[in-house]
Amino acid sequence: MKYVKMIRYHHYGFKCGSPKSDCMDEQRNPYFINREVENLFHTEQPVYTTEIFLPKEADRQWSGCFCYLEEYSQPTTEKRNIGFLPEESVIWVRNMSHMNSGTPYYSRSVHPLVMEEPGEEGSMMTDTWVKMRVRDALERTRLWKEKNTKLPDWVTECYLLEEQVKNLIYPSVQEKAMEFWLTKN
């Protein structure tokens, strides 16, 4: 089984909380679309409104933390924490593809009982998250880097649920030292 590096910048490590409470930006209000992206090139799809969730502050089902997959290019003053997750895991990633400036995978919502009119589009929230396999998220990063020189944080940002955080494998002190010398991140 292959593992990938998860990076979390926080003084308290991989501490879990509600998605809203874990946001650095207090204006953020993340929405989660209960769909898994299986084709990285299939964008601007409709999604039923019943598949969109805005977790409540007290909803423990959504407890988790924001982190980065494999790399993060922005310097930070917070403590850097590392854990490893199986490559076959499904994580929450930004609803943005590698194409153009981040064309969304799901760009409009439709009500399940109302037929969508041709050309009619509902607007999707800007801070939305979708499910994706880790290996696909890594491929999305690779595809982004093929055409762009700068790596925006949303490309590698992800949200792990508390159960996934509990199952992370943490490196030993020697492995941390080795990783420090072998990587620029």
N, C-alpha and C positions, 0 to 999 in steps of 0.2 A: 504494500500500500504506500502511495506517495503522499507526502505532506507538504503543505505550503505555509509560508510565514505570514502571520497576522501581526500587524504593528498597531499598537495603541499608545497614544500620547496622553498620559494622565498620571497625576501624582499617586493615585490609588490603584494603578494597574487596570486590570480588566473588571472594574467594578460595574455592576449592572444597575439599571434603573429604567424608568419609562423612557421611550424615545424622546419625548419633549424635554424631560429633565436632563437627559444626557447630551443635549445639543449645546455647543459652545455659543451659538447665536440664539439668544432668547426669543427672537422673532420667528424662528423656524417652527414649523408645525408639520412634521412629516406624515404623509399618507402612504399606506401600503396597499398595493394592488395584488390580490391573491391569484397571481398568474406566474408561471415559470416561463422565462424566455428560453426557447429551445433552438431558435434560428436567429443568429446575430444580425442577419440582413433583412429580417422581416420587421419593418417599422410602421409607425403611425396606424396601429391597429385600434379598433374600438374595444371597449371593455364595459361590461355591465356595471351599473352603479352599485349593485349588491356585492361586487367583488372589491370595492374600495373601502379601506378601513382607516379611521382616524382613532388610534388607541387613546383611551382615557388615561389620565394620570395614575389612577389606582389599579389599572388593569394589569395584573401580574403576568398574564399570558404573553404580553409584549415586552416584558422586562428583558433588557439586553444592553449592548453598548456599541457605539460607533467605533470603527477601526479602519485600517487600511490593509489591502491585500498586496503582499510582497514588497511594495515600495511606496514612498511618500516623499515628494521632492521639496516640500516647504519646510524651512527651518522652524523650530518651535522651542519654547522655553520649558515645556512640560517634560516629565520623565518618559523615556521611551521604554515600552514593554513589548515583549515578544512571546507569542505562543504559536503552536503549529496545529493546523487543522487538516483532516484528510481531504485530498484533492476531489474526491467524489461528493463532498458535502454540498448542500444547497444553502446559499446565503442570500441575504437581501442586498441588492445593489441599486444604484440610481437608475431611474427609468430613462436612461440616455444611451444611445448607441454610439459606436465609434465613428459613424458617418457624419459628414458635414461638421457642424459645431455641437453635435450631440442630439441628433434627431431622436425624439422619444420612441420607445417601442410601442407604448400605448399613448395615443394623443387625444382621444376623445372618449367621453363616457356616454353610454346610452342606457335608458331605462329598459329593463327586461320585458315590460308589457307594452312599450310604445315602439312602433316601427320607426327606424331611422330614415329620415328623408334624404334623398340623394343630394350631396353637396352640403348638408347640414352637419356642422361639427360643434360639439360641446367643448369647452376649454378644460384642459387637464391642469391640475395644480402643478406648480413648479417644483415642489419638493416631494416627489413621489418615488416610491421604491418598489421593485419587482424581485421575484425570486430568480436565481440563476445558479447553475452549477459552478463551482470554483474554477474548474478547468475552462469553462466558457468565459468566465470573467477574466481569466488570464489571457485568453485569446483576444478578447475585446481590447485589453490593454495593448497587446502586441499589434493589433490592427490599427489602433489609434497612433502608436509610435511610428508606424510605417509612413504616415502622411503628415505628422505633426512633430515639431521639435519640442514644444512645451507640453508637459503632462499635467493637466488640471487635476485638482484633488478629487473631483467627482468620479474620475475614471477608476481609481483604485479604492475609493471609499466604500465601505460596506457596513451592514448592521448584523451583528450576531445576537441570536436569542440566548437567554441565560443558560439553557440546556447545552448549547454549543460551547459557550464559555466554560462551563464546568468540564467539558470533555477535551478542552485544549491541552496539548502537551507542551509543557514549559521547559525551556532549555536549562541545563545545569550551568553553574558559574563558569566552568571551562568552555562550554559550548557558546556562552554569551561572549566571552573574550574572543574566541575564534571567529564568531560571526562579526564582531566589531571590526576585526582586522581584514576580513574577507569581503565586506560590503561597504558601499558608500552611503547606505541608508541607515 
